[in-house]
């Protein structure tokens, strides 16, 4: 035991100076490359999808709620396109919500957007906790052939009394104008 303690104490200055050397080398190293947002997500952020989710009741093993969404471009800030759809959850979903709102960033391979291109089926998972006002997190993937996609993770806000940990699907259809 004494030998181990003596060896540890003897090695301490060596380890400390090695750590200082590494730290000194790190400050002299080239700066980390700049990560462009489009490199991280495989596309260009073209706007936001803002969804108003209808109220409803969780029936222990799931729920279904309506969704009314508007796509807003980052270029002019005006809503360009609207969608209707539904969000279906399968898993533990207990309680009720009166209203919810979810906002996703929207990405595309290029800066262009075509009407109706967010329509499609998205799937993933949701976790929520609500007592009065609450928050949730959504992870959804999919859409139209994966060409335009939502930011995979979003935060939602809702009013009600609810707890949920579910598999989630969201279907969006372009609204008739």
C-alpha positions in Angstrom: 0.0 0.0 0.0 2.8 2.4 0.9 4.6 1.6 -2.3 1.5 2.4 -4.4 1.0 5.7 -2.6 4.7 6.6 -3.0 4.5 5.7 -6.8 1.3 7.7 -7.2 2.8 10.8 -5.5 6.1 10.5 -7.5 4.1 10.3 -10.8 2.0 13.3 -10.0 4.5 16.0 -11.1 5.1 14.0 -14.4 1.4 13.7 -15.1 0.7 17.3 -14.2 3.4 18.6 -16.5 2.3 16.3 -19.3 -1.2 17.8 -18.9 0.2 21.3 -19.1 2.1 20.3 -22.2 -1.0 19.0 -23.9 -2.9 22.1 -22.9 -0.2 24.3 -24.2 -0.2 22.4 -27.5 -4.0 22.7 -27.7 -3.8 26.5 -27.6 -1.3 26.6 -30.4 -3.3 24.2 -32.6 -5.2 25.4 -35.6 -8.7 26.6 -34.9 -11.5 24.1 -35.3 -13.2 24.3 -38.7 -16.4 26.4 -38.8 -19.4 24.2 -39.1 -22.1 25.6 -41.3 -25.6 24.8 -40.4 -26.3 23.3 -43.8 -23.4 20.9 -43.3 -24.9 19.6 -40.0 -28.3 18.8 -41.3 -27.7 18.1 -44.9 -29.6 21.0 -46.3 -30.4 24.7 -46.1 -32.8 26.1 -43.6 -35.7 27.5 -45.7 -38.3 28.4 -43.1 -40.4 27.3 -40.1 -43.5 25.1 -39.8 -45.7 26.4 -37.0 -48.4 23.8 -36.0 -51.5 24.4 -33.8 -52.5 21.0 -32.3 -56.1 20.5 -31.3 -57.0 19.5 -27.8 -57.8 15.9 -26.9 -57.7 13.1 -24.4 -55.0 10.5 -24.1 -56.5 7.0 -23.8 -53.7 5.2 -21.9 -52.3 3.6 -25.1 -52.5 6.5 -27.4 -54.3 9.5 -28.8 -55.1 11.3 -32.1 -55.3 15.1 -32.5 -55.7 17.4 -35.4 -53.0 19.7 -36.7 -53.2 23.0 -38.5 -49.8 24.2 -39.7 -48.4 27.2 -41.6 -45.0 27.2 -43.4 -43.2 30.5 -43.2 -40.2 31.3 -45.3 -37.0 32.8 -43.8 -36.7 35.0 -46.8 -39.8 37.2 -46.5 -41.3 36.1 -43.2 -44.8 35.7 -44.6 -46.7 32.4 -44.4 -46.4 30.7 -47.8 -48.3 27.5 -47.4 -50.8 25.9 -45.0 -51.3 22.2 -44.1 -53.8 20.2 -42.2 -53.2 16.8 -40.7 -53.2 14.7 -37.6 -50.8 13.6 -34.9 -51.2 10.0 -33.7 -49.5 8.7 -30.6 -49.1 5.1 -29.5 -47.7 4.4 -26.1 -48.3 5.8 -22.6 -50.5 8.9 -23.0 -52.5 9.8 -19.9 -54.6 12.9 -19.4 -55.8 15.7 -21.6 -54.6 18.9 -23.4 -56.7 21.8 -24.5 -54.2 23.3 -27.0 -50.6 22.7 -28.1 -48.2 24.5 -30.4 -45.1 23.0 -32.1 -42.6 24.8 -34.3 -40.1 23.1 -36.5 -37.2 24.5 -38.6 -37.6 23.3 -42.2 -34.6 22.2 -44.3 -34.2 21.5 -48.0 -31.3 20.3 -50.2 -31.3 23.8 -51.8 -32.9 27.1 -51.0 -36.0 26.6 -53.0 -39.5 25.6 -51.8 -42.4 24.3 -53.8 -46.0 24.5 -52.5 -47.1 21.3 -50.8 -43.7 19.9 -50.5 -44.0 19.3 -46.7 -46.9 17.0 -47.2 -46.3 13.4 -46.2 -45.9 11.1 -43.3 -43.5 11.8 -40.4 -42.7 9.3 -37.7 -40.7 9.2 -34.4 -41.3 9.7 -30.7 -42.7 12.2 -28.2 -42.3 12.9 -24.5 -44.5 15.4 -22.7 -45.3 16.5 -19.1 -48.1 19.0 -18.5 -49.6 20.3 -15.3 -51.4 23.5 -16.3 -48.8 24.6 -18.8 -46.3 22.0 -19.9 -43.6 21.2 -22.4 -42.7 18.3 -24.6 -40.1 17.1 -27.1 -40.7 15.6 -30.5 -38.4 13.7 -32.7 -39.9 13.1 -36.2 -38.4 12.0 -39.5 -39.9 11.6 -42.9 -41.9 13.7 -45.3 -41.9 13.7 -49.1 -39.2 11.2 -50.2 -36.9 12.8 -47.5 -36.1 15.7 -49.8 -37.5 18.4 -47.5 -37.4 17.6 -43.8 -38.3 19.1 -40.4 -35.6 19.7 -37.9 -35.6 16.3 -36.2 -36.0 17.6 -32.6 -38.5 20.2 -31.6 -40.0 21.5 -28.3 -43.7 21.8 -27.9 -45.8 23.7 -25.4 -49.3 22.7 -24.3 -52.0 23.4 -21.7 -53.7 20.7 -19.8 -52.9 17.8 -17.5 -51.0 15.1 -19.3 -48.0 12.8 -19.3 -46.9 11.0 -22.5 -44.0 8.8 -23.8 -45.1 7.6 -27.2 -44.2 6.6 -30.7 -45.6 9.3 -32.8 -46.7 9.8 -36.4 -47.8 13.0 -38.1 -49.5 13.2 -41.5 -49.6 16.5 -43.3 -51.7 17.4 -46.4 -51.6 20.7 -48.2 -54.7 22.8 -47.5 -57.1 23.5 -50.3 -56.8 27.2 -51.2 
